[in-house]
Every structure is written in structure tokens, then in C-alpha cells.
């Protein structure tokens, strides 16, 4: 009888476990799903902010990561800002939500100016840079260095 009682208790315990498992009427919240939903809402808010800023005249092209710019690249950034009113910046510290803003702003600029905007303007800026810097170098050479011997060749 004692053995039967143990079996009955085990069966009863198993039945209670099964019943309690299936008796939950409300699903347990999933933290990952909540985080994802919150992220998507925040990301959409950042995209809307970027679109609003763009409509209000703000044009900031952000390059993700650290950028090392030479003299021409600095000239190019100034050229694009001067001629097209687009500020080029880099950001290696933005978080996920700021990434949504950056991507939306960059996309708005591409829609307005074309996806090949930077390729087209690169050559424009290069031509202006070469002509302005050649003139600048010639003026500096003639006024500041003043060589003692005659020069041969083209400057």
C-alpha cells in the first residue's frame, strides 16, 4: 500500500504541474520583444526628426567612424558646404538611436541631390582646388621665396 501511495502522489504531482503550466491565461512578457519594440519606436522617432530637420533646411551628411582628412578632403568638405549647403561630418560615437537619425538624414540628402552626388562633386571640387592652389602656390613662390638664380621650366 505504501508503494501505491507514492505512485499516486507522483501522478498527482505531475498532473498538478501540467495543469498549472497550461492554466496561465496571460503570456509572460518577453524582454527581448519589448526591447525590440521600444527600439523600433525610438528609431522611427529619430527618422521623423531627421525628416523634419531636413524640411527645415538642415543638411548634415554623417560618415560613420573616424575620418582622417588631407588638405583636399578638407577643401572638399568646405566646397560642398559652400556650394550645396551640405555639412559633412563624421561620428564614431553615436549609438543605435542616433544611427537611425544619421541614416534617415543621409537618405534625404541622396534623394534630393542624387545617389551619385559625392562622385559628381568630387571632380568639381578637385578642379577648383587644383586651380586655386596652383595660383596660391605661384603667388607664394614669387613673393616670399624670391630665388637668387633664374628659374628654368614651367611653374
N, C-alpha and C positions, 0 to 999 in steps of 0.2 A: 503494500500500500504506500509505503514511503516513496518508492521509486515512481509510482504513478503520480503522486502528488508533485514531485519535482518536474515531471514531464508536463503536467497540466499547468504549473506555474510558468514554465518556459514558453509553452504555447501561448498562454495568456499574455505574457510579457511581449512576445513577438507581435501578437495581434494589436496590443495597445500601441506599440511602436509604429506599426504600419498605419493604424487609424490616426494617430497624432500627426504623422507625416503628411497624410493626404487630407487632413481636416483643415489645413491652413487655407483660408479663403482669400487672403491678400498676398500677392507675391512679395517676396523680400526685395527691397530695392538693391539694384546693382550699382555699386560705387563707380565702376568704370563707365557705365551708361550715363549716369548723372554727370560725371566729369566731361564726357564727350558732348552731351547736350549743352552744358554750360560753356564749353569751349566754342561750340558752333554758334551759340547765341552771341558770345563776345566777339567772335571773328566777324560775324555779319554786321555787328555794330561798328566795328573798325572799318569795314568795307564801305559802309554808308557814310562814315565820317570822311573817308578819303574822297568819295564821290562828291560830297558837299564841299570839301575844301577845293577840289578841282573846279567845280562850278563857280566858286568864289575867286578863281584866278590863281590858286596856289599850284605850282608845278615843281615838284621835287622828285627827281629820279634818284632812287637809292640803290647803290650797289652793296650787296651783302658781302661782308668780310672786310678785311684790311686791304687798303689800296696804297700802293707806292706809286706816286705820280712824278714823271720827269717834267722838264720845263714845257715841252709841247703839250702834255696832258693837262697841265695847269692852265696853259693858254686855251686849250680846247674847252675846259670847263667854263672859263670866263667868256669865251666866244659864244657858247650855247646859251649862257645866261643873258648875255648882252643882246644877241640876235633873236633868240627864240623864247626868252623868259623862262627857261628851264634851269633849275638849280640842280647840279649833280653833287651828290654827297655819298659817303659810304658809312656803313654802320655795322660794326661787328659785335654789338652788344644787345641788339633787340631780341625781345622774347617772342613767343608764339603769337600773341595777340598783335604786336607791332608788325610782325611779318605779314599778317592779313592786311594791314593798312598799306604797307610798302608794296605788296603785290597788286593791290587794287589801284593805287596811285600810278604805279608803273604801267599798268594795263590801260588806264585812262589816257596817259601820255602817248602810248603806242597807237591807240585808236585815233587820237586827234592828229598826230604828226606822222603816223605810219610806222610799221614794224621795222622798216629799214632806215629810220630817222638818223640813227647814230652813224651808220655806214655812209649815208649821203653827206652828212655834215662834217664828217671826219676829213674828207678831201677838201671841202670848202675851207675849213679851218686850217688845214695844212698849207694850202695856197696862200692864205693871208699871213700865216705865221712865217712862212719862208720869205715872203716879200718884205714884211715889216722887220723881221730880224736881220735880213741881209742889209737893208738900209741902215738899221741901227748899228750893226757891226761896222759898216763903212764909215759912218759919221764918227763913231768912237775911235776907229783906227786913224782917221785923218786928223782929228782934233786932239787926241790925247797921246798917241804914240809918237807921231811925227818922226818917221825914220830919218836917219842921217844919210843913208845912201839911197839912190834911186831904186825904185821897185821894178821888177820885171814881171810880166804876166798880168792876167786879169784879176781884179778883186771881186 
